[in-house]
Amino acid sequence: MATSTSAPLLSRQALNAESSAIRDLLRHAGRPGVLSLAGGLPAAARFPVAEIADAAAAVLGRGEGLQYGLTEGDAQLREWIAARHTDQGSPTTPADIVVTTGSQQALDLLTRVLVDPGDTVVVGDPCYVGARQALASAQPEFVGVRVDHHGLVVDELGEQLSGGLRPKLVYVVANFDNPTGAVLSAERRHRLVELAEQHGFLIVEDDPYGALRYQGEAAPEMGPGSDRVVRLRTVSKTLAPGLRVGWMVGPPWLIEAVTIAKQAVDLHTSTVSQAVVRELVTRPGWLDTHIETLRPWYGNQRDALVAALRETLPEAEFAEPQGGMFLWLRIPGSNAQEILPVALERGVAFVPGAAFAVHRDLADHVRLSFATVDSADLPEAVRRLAHVVR
C-alpha cells in the first residue's frame, strides 16, 4: 500500500496492490550469518555459467539478438519449444506459443486478457504467492480449493461446481507445487480436464519445477490436445532465472490476445536472452544432459534436509517431495508468523505458511527451500529452527 504524499495520484489498482511477503522477507533473510530456507531461488552454483557465456559469445559474434524481434518470440526457439512439448505428449505447433519474460509475465498477461473485476478464479489453498499477486491485479473473487499430498483436491472443486460455482480459470502447479511440493495425481489431472470441458473454464498449468524430478516416475501430461489447458514453462530453474525466458502454450484465440497485450507491455522478450537460450537448447542432447546433472544434486539437498528434520525436529509433519525445491512442514502448536522475527535473530529464515493461505488457517505451517543452503549447513539451519520452535 502506497504511503507517499503523492499517493492520491496513483491508480486504484496501484493503491490496492500488495507487495509479496516472500520478496519482503528476502531483504532480511540475506543478512550475513542467516541460513535462508526462505527464497525459492535455484542454486547459483548449478548455473551453467561457462556454457551460457559460450552461447552468448556465439550469438553476439554473429550479430544476433540486437534488433527488435517478433512479439510472439524467436521463431527457431518456438519451433524447438513446440517439438519439445510434442515429444512430451502434448501436440504443439509454433503458432500455439508466445515467449514471455519469465513465466511470471505469462501470469500477468493471462490476467490482463482473461479476468475482469469480480470474475471467479480458483486457486489451490495454499497457493503460490506470485500467481495470486498477478491475478489479484484484476480484482477477482478468489476461491481456494484444498491442496493435500496429492495436489489440488479436485473432487472438492467438483462439488463446488455442482453447487453452481463458475470460475473463469483454475490455476494449478501440477508438478512439485509451490509451496507444498505435491504432485497432482494422474486421476486428478484427468478429472480436472473433464471438469474444464464440462464447465467451460481454463486450466492454467504452471510448471517451473517439472524437470527437477529426482524420485519416482513422471506424471502424465495434463490434458494433451485439450484447448482448455494453458501451459506455462520457464528456463529459470534449469538454466538461470536472470535470462528471464519463459513461454505460454495455449489455443490460438488466447495466444492472439496475449500477443496483442504483450505488444503494449514490452514489445517482445529480450532478443539477446532468447537467442542465448535457443543456442543452448538446440545443441543436440545438451539440455537433457544438463538436467541430469541437476537432479541428483537437488535430490541430495532434499535428503540432507529430511534427515536433519527427522533427527532434530521429529515432531514436525511433512511428506518428502519427489522433486522441485520445497518442503512443506507442519509444526503442531506453533505460530510461524510469530516466531519468524526470533528465527531471523537466531540466524535462520523460512516462509510462514500464512503467506500462502487463501482461506485456510496455515499458521502452524512453514515452507522450507533446500535449494540454496549448502547441504553441509542444512543440519545447522534445522537446529536453529528447532531451538526457536521450542
C-alpha positions as CSV (number, residue, x, y, z in Angstrom):
1,M,0.0,0.0,0.0
2,A,1.5,3.3,-1.0
3,T,2.1,5.9,1.7
4,S,3.8,8.7,-0.2
5,T,2.3,12.2,-0.1
6,S,1.8,11.7,-3.9
7,A,-0.3,8.5,-3.3
8,P,-3.5,10.2,-4.5
9,L,-2.0,10.3,-8.0
10,L,-1.8,6.5,-8.1
11,S,-4.4,4.4,-9.8
12,R,-6.9,2.3,-7.7
13,Q,-5.0,-0.8,-8.9
14,A,-1.7,0.5,-7.6
15,L,-3.2,1.6,-4.3
16,N,-4.7,-1.8,-3.8
17,A,-1.6,-3.8,-4.8
18,E,0.2,-5.7,-2.1
19,S,3.9,-6.5,-2.0
20,S,5.0,-10.1,-2.0
21,A,5.5,-11.3,1.6
22,I,8.3,-13.5,0.4
23,R,10.1,-10.7,-1.5
24,D,9.9,-8.6,1.6
25,L,11.3,-11.4,3.7
26,L,14.2,-11.9,1.5
27,R,15.6,-8.5,2.4
28,H,16.0,-9.7,5.9
29,A,17.0,-13.3,5.0
30,G,20.0,-12.0,3.1
31,R,21.7,-10.7,6.2
32,P,25.2,-12.1,7.0
33,G,25.0,-15.2,9.1
34,V,21.5,-16.1,8.2
35,L,20.9,-19.6,6.8
36,S,18.0,-18.9,4.5
37,L,15.5,-21.7,3.8
38,A,13.1,-19.0,2.6
39,G,13.6,-18.0,-1.0
40,G,12.5,-20.0,-4.0
41,L,15.9,-19.4,-5.7
42,P,17.7,-22.0,-7.7
43,A,21.2,-22.9,-6.7
44,A,23.6,-20.4,-8.3
45,A,26.4,-23.0,-8.1
46,R,24.5,-25.1,-10.6
47,F,24.1,-22.4,-13.3
48,P,25.9,-23.5,-16.5
49,V,27.9,-20.3,-16.5
50,A,30.6,-21.4,-18.9
51,E,28.0,-22.7,-21.4
52,I,25.9,-19.6,-21.2
53,A,29.0,-17.4,-21.7
54,D,29.9,-19.5,-24.7
55,A,26.4,-19.3,-26.2
56,A,26.3,-15.6,-25.6
57,A,29.7,-15.2,-27.4
58,A,28.5,-17.2,-30.3
59,V,25.2,-15.3,-30.6
60,L,26.8,-11.9,-30.4
61,G,29.7,-12.9,-32.6
62,R,27.1,-13.5,-35.3
63,G,25.5,-10.1,-34.5
64,E,22.2,-11.8,-33.4
65,G,19.8,-10.7,-30.8
66,L,20.4,-6.9,-31.1
67,Q,17.4,-5.9,-33.2
68,Y,13.7,-5.8,-32.4
69,G,12.0,-9.1,-32.7
70,L,8.6,-10.7,-33.1
71,T,6.3,-10.3,-30.1
72,E,5.5,-14.0,-30.3
73,G,9.1,-14.8,-29.8
74,D,12.1,-16.1,-31.7
75,A,10.9,-18.4,-34.5
76,Q,13.5,-21.0,-34.1
77,L,13.1,-21.1,-30.3
78,R,9.4,-21.6,-30.7
79,E,10.0,-24.4,-33.1
80,W,12.2,-26.1,-30.5
81,I,9.5,-25.5,-27.8
82,A,6.8,-27.0,-30.0
83,A,8.9,-30.1,-30.7
84,R,9.7,-30.4,-27.0
85,H,6.1,-30.3,-25.9
86,T,5.1,-32.7,-28.7
87,D,7.7,-35.2,-27.7
88,Q,6.5,-35.0,-24.1
89,G,3.0,-35.9,-25.2
90,S,1.3,-32.6,-25.9
91,P,1.0,-31.9,-29.6
92,T,2.1,-28.3,-30.2
93,T,2.9,-26.0,-33.1
94,P,4.9,-22.8,-33.0
95,A,1.6,-20.9,-33.6
96,D,0.5,-22.1,-30.2
97,I,3.3,-20.4,-28.4
98,V,4.3,-16.9,-27.1
99,V,7.7,-16.4,-25.4
100,T,7.4,-14.3,-22.3
101,T,9.7,-12.5,-19.9
102,G,9.7,-15.4,-17.5
103,S,6.5,-17.3,-16.6
104,Q,5.6,-14.5,-14.2
105,Q,4.9,-12.3,-17.1
106,A,2.7,-15.0,-18.6
107,L,0.6,-14.9,-15.5
108,D,0.3,-11.2,-15.7
109,L,-0.7,-11.3,-19.4
110,L,-3.2,-14.0,-18.8
111,T,-4.8,-11.9,-16.1
112,R,-5.0,-8.9,-18.4
113,V,-6.8,-10.8,-21.2
114,L,-9.0,-13.2,-19.2
115,V,-10.0,-11.7,-15.9
116,D,-12.5,-8.9,-15.2
117,P,-13.2,-7.5,-11.7
118,G,-15.5,-9.9,-9.9
119,D,-14.7,-12.9,-12.0
120,T,-14.2,-16.1,-10.1
121,V,-10.7,-17.5,-10.1
122,V,-9.9,-20.9,-8.4
123,V,-6.5,-21.4,-6.9
124,G,-5.0,-24.0,-4.6
125,D,-5.1,-23.4,-0.9
126,P,-2.2,-22.9,-0.1
127,C,-1.3,-21.0,-3.3
128,Y,1.9,-19.7,-4.9
129,V,2.2,-16.1,-3.8
130,G,3.4,-14.8,-7.2
131,A,0.4,-16.2,-9.0
132,R,-2.1,-14.8,-6.5
133,Q,-0.3,-11.4,-6.7
134,A,-0.6,-11.4,-10.5
135,L,-4.2,-12.5,-10.6
136,A,-5.2,-10.1,-7.8
137,S,-4.4,-7.1,-10.0
138,A,-7.7,-7.7,-11.8
139,Q,-9.7,-7.8,-8.5
140,P,-11.3,-11.3,-9.0
141,E,-13.2,-13.3,-6.4
142,F,-10.7,-15.9,-5.2
143,V,-11.9,-19.4,-4.3
144,G,-9.4,-21.6,-2.6
145,V,-9.5,-25.4,-3.0
146,R,-7.6,-27.5,-0.6
147,V,-4.2,-29.0,-1.6
148,D,-3.1,-32.2,0.0
149,H,-0.1,-34.6,-0.6
150,H,-1.6,-35.5,-4.0
151,G,-2.1,-31.9,-5.1
152,L,-5.4,-30.0,-5.7
153,V,-8.3,-31.9,-4.2
154,V,-10.3,-32.0,-7.5
155,D,-13.3,-33.8,-6.0
156,E,-13.9,-30.8,-3.7
157,L,-13.7,-28.5,-6.8
158,G,-16.2,-30.8,-8.5
159,E,-18.6,-30.5,-5.6
160,Q,-18.5,-26.7,-5.7
161,L,-19.0,-26.7,-9.5
162,S,-22.1,-28.9,-8.9
163,G,-23.3,-26.3,-6.4
164,G,-23.1,-23.6,-9.0
165,L,-19.5,-22.3,-8.9
166,R,-18.5,-20.9,-12.3
167,P,-14.8,-19.9,-12.5
168,K,-13.1,-18.2,-15.4
169,L,-9.9,-20.2,-14.7
170,V,-8.3,-22.7,-12.3
171,Y,-4.6,-22.1,-11.5
172,V,-2.6,-25.2,-10.6
173,V,1.1,-26.1,-10.2
174,A,0.7,-29.8,-11.0
175,N,4.4,-30.8,-10.6
176,F,6.1,-30.1,-7.3
177,D,3.6,-27.5,-6.2
178,N,4.9,-24.3,-4.6
179,P,4.7,-24.3,-1.5
180,T,3.6,-27.9,-0.8
181,G,5.9,-29.9,-3.2
182,A,2.9,-32.1,-4.1
183,V,2.4,-33.7,-7.5
184,L,-1.1,-33.7,-8.9
185,S,-2.1,-37.4,-9.3
186,A,-2.9,-38.8,-12.8
187,E,-6.5,-39.4,-11.7
188,R,-6.9,-35.8,-10.5
189,R,-5.3,-34.5,-13.7
190,H,-7.8,-36.4,-15.8
191,R,-10.8,-35.4,-13.7
192,L,-9.7,-31.7,-13.7
193,V,-9.6,-31.6,-17.5
194,E,-13.1,-33.4,-17.6
195,L,-14.4,-30.6,-15.3
196,A,-12.9,-27.9,-17.5
197,E,-14.5,-29.4,-20.6
198,Q,-17.9,-29.8,-18.8
199,H,-18.0,-26.3,-17.2
200,G,-16.1,-24.2,-19.7
201,F,-13.2,-22.9,-17.6
202,L,-9.5,-22.7,-18.5
203,I,-6.8,-24.6,-16.6
204,V,-3.6,-22.6,-16.2
205,E,-1.0,-25.2,-15.6
206,D,2.2,-23.6,-14.3
207,D,5.2,-25.9,-14.3
208,P,8.5,-24.3,-13.3
209,Y,9.9,-27.3,-11.5
210,G,8.8,-30.3,-13.5
211,A,12.3,-31.1,-14.9
212,L,13.7,-31.3,-11.3
213,R,12.3,-34.8,-10.6
214,Y,14.8,-36.9,-8.6
215,Q,12.4,-39.7,-7.4
216,G,9.6,-41.6,-8.9
217,E,8.0,-41.6,-12.4
218,A,6.9,-38.6,-14.3
219,A,3.2,-37.8,-14.1
220,P,1.3,-37.8,-17.4
221,E,0.8,-34.5,-19.3
222,M,-2.3,-32.5,-18.3
223,G,-5.0,-32.9,-21.0
224,P,-2.8,-33.4,-24.1
225,G,-4.6,-31.8,-27.1
226,S,-7.2,-30.1,-24.9
227,D,-7.8,-26.4,-25.7
228,R,-8.9,-26.0,-22.1
229,V,-5.3,-26.2,-20.8
230,V,-2.9,-23.3,-20.9
231,R,0.7,-24.4,-20.2
232,L,3.3,-22.1,-18.6
233,R,7.0,-23.0,-18.7
234,T,10.4,-21.4,-17.9
235,V,14.1,-21.9,-18.1
236,S,14.6,-20.1,-14.7
237,K,15.0,-23.3,-12.7
238,T,17.0,-25.3,-15.2
239,L,19.3,-22.6,-16.8
240,A,19.2,-19.3,-14.9
241,P,16.4,-17.0,-13.8
242,G,18.3,-13.9,-14.9
243,L,17.7,-14.9,-18.5
244,R,14.0,-14.2,-18.0
245,V,12.8,-16.5,-20.7
246,G,9.5,-18.4,-20.3
247,W,6.7,-19.3,-22.6
248,M,3.0,-20.0,-22.8
249,V,1.2,-22.7,-24.8
250,G,-2.5,-22.2,-25.5
251,P,-5.3,-22.1,-28.0
252,P,-5.0,-19.7,-30.9
253,W,-7.6,-17.2,-29.7
254,L,-5.8,-16.9,-26.4
255,I,-2.3,-16.6,-27.9
256,E,-3.5,-13.9,-30.2
257,A,-5.0,-11.9,-27.3
258,V,-1.9,-12.4,-25.2
259,T,0.4,-11.3,-28.1
260,I,-1.5,-8.0,-28.5
261,A,-1.4,-7.4,-24.8
262,K,2.4,-8.1,-24.7
263,Q,2.9,-5.6,-27.5
264,A,1.7,-2.9,-25.1
265,V,3.8,-4.2,-22.3
266,D,7.3,-4.7,-23.7
267,L,7.1,-5.3,-27.4
268,H,8.9,-8.6,-27.0
269,T,11.0,-10.7,-24.7
270,S,14.7,-9.8,-24.8
271,T,16.0,-11.0,-28.2
272,V,19.5,-11.5,-26.7
273,S,18.2,-13.8,-24.0
274,Q,16.1,-15.7,-26.4
275,A,19.0,-16.2,-28.8
276,V,21.2,-17.4,-26.0
277,V,18.6,-19.9,-24.8
278,R,18.0,-21.1,-28.3
279,E,21.7,-21.5,-28.9
280,L,21.9,-23.8,-25.8
281,V,18.8,-25.8,-26.1
282,T,19.2,-26.6,-29.8
283,R,22.6,-28.2,-29.2
284,P,21.8,-31.9,-29.6
285,G,21.4,-33.5,-26.2
286,W,22.8,-30.6,-24.2
287,L,19.7,-29.7,-22.2
288,D,18.8,-33.2,-21.2
289,T,22.4,-33.9,-20.1
290,H,22.5,-30.7,-18.1
291,I,19.2,-31.5,-16.4
292,E,20.5,-35.0,-15.5
293,T,23.3,-33.3,-13.5
294,L,20.8,-31.1,-11.6
295,R,18.5,-34.0,-10.4
296,P,20.9,-35.9,-8.2
297,W,22.3,-32.6,-6.7
298,Y,18.9,-31.3,-5.7
299,G,18.0,-34.8,-4.5
300,N,21.0,-34.8,-2.2
301,Q,19.9,-31.4,-0.9
302,R,16.4,-32.8,-0.2
303,D,17.8,-35.8,1.6
304,A,20.0,-33.7,3.8
305,L,17.1,-31.5,4.9
306,V,14.8,-34.5,5.5
307,A,17.4,-36.3,7.6
308,A,18.1,-33.2,9.7
309,L,14.3,-32.7,10.3
310,R,13.8,-36.3,11.4
311,E,16.7,-36.2,13.8
312,T,16.3,-32.7,15.2
313,L,12.7,-31.8,14.8
314,P,10.8,-35.2,15.0
315,E,7.5,-33.6,16.0
316,A,7.3,-31.9,12.6
317,E,4.9,-33.4,10.0
318,F,5.8,-33.4,6.3
319,A,5.8,-35.5,3.1
320,E,9.0,-36.0,1.3
321,P,8.8,-34.1,-2.1
322,Q,9.8,-36.2,-5.1
323,G,11.2,-33.1,-6.9
324,G,11.3,-29.4,-7.0
325,M,12.8,-27.2,-4.4
326,F,10.4,-27.0,-1.4
327,L,9.3,-29.0,1.7
328,W,6.0,-28.1,3.3
329,L,6.3,-28.5,7.1
330,R,3.7,-28.5,9.8
331,I,4.9,-27.9,13.4
332,P,1.8,-28.6,15.6
333,G,1.2,-25.9,18.2
334,S,3.4,-23.3,16.6
335,N,2.7,-19.9,15.0
336,A,5.2,-19.5,12.3
337,Q,4.5,-15.8,11.8
338,E,5.1,-15.0,15.4
339,I,8.4,-17.0,15.7
340,L,9.9,-15.6,12.4
341,P,11.4,-12.5,13.9
342,V,13.1,-14.6,16.6
343,A,14.3,-17.1,13.9
344,L,15.9,-14.3,11.9
345,E,17.7,-13.1,15.0
346,R,18.9,-16.7,15.6
347,G,20.2,-16.9,12.0
348,V,17.6,-19.0,10.1
349,A,14.9,-17.9,7.7
350,F,11.8,-19.6,6.4
351,V,8.4,-18.5,4.9
352,P,5.4,-18.8,7.2
353,G,2.6,-20.9,5.8
354,A,0.1,-18.0,6.3
355,A,1.8,-16.2,3.3
356,F,0.3,-18.9,1.0
357,A,-3.1,-19.2,2.6
358,V,-6.3,-18.3,0.7
359,H,-8.9,-19.2,3.2
360,R,-7.3,-21.9,5.4
361,D,-5.6,-21.4,8.7
362,L,-2.0,-22.4,8.0
363,A,-0.4,-20.6,10.9
364,D,1.5,-23.8,12.0
365,H,2.9,-24.4,8.6
366,V,6.2,-23.3,7.1
367,R,7.8,-23.6,3.6
368,L,11.4,-24.6,3.6
369,S,13.6,-24.4,0.5
370,F,16.5,-26.7,0.3
371,A,18.0,-25.3,-2.9
372,T,20.4,-22.6,-1.8
373,V,21.8,-23.6,1.6
374,D,24.8,-25.9,1.3
375,S,23.9,-29.5,2.3
376,A,26.5,-29.4,5.0
377,D,24.8,-26.4,6.6
378,L,21.3,-27.7,6.4
379,P,21.5,-29.6,9.7
380,E,22.6,-26.4,11.4
381,A,19.7,-24.5,9.9
382,V,17.3,-27.1,11.3
383,R,19.0,-26.9,14.7
384,R,18.4,-23.2,14.7
385,L,14.8,-23.7,13.7
386,A,14.2,-26.3,16.3
387,H,15.7,-24.1,19.0
388,V,13.4,-21.2,18.1
389,V,10.3,-23.5,17.9
390,R,11.0,-24.8,21.4
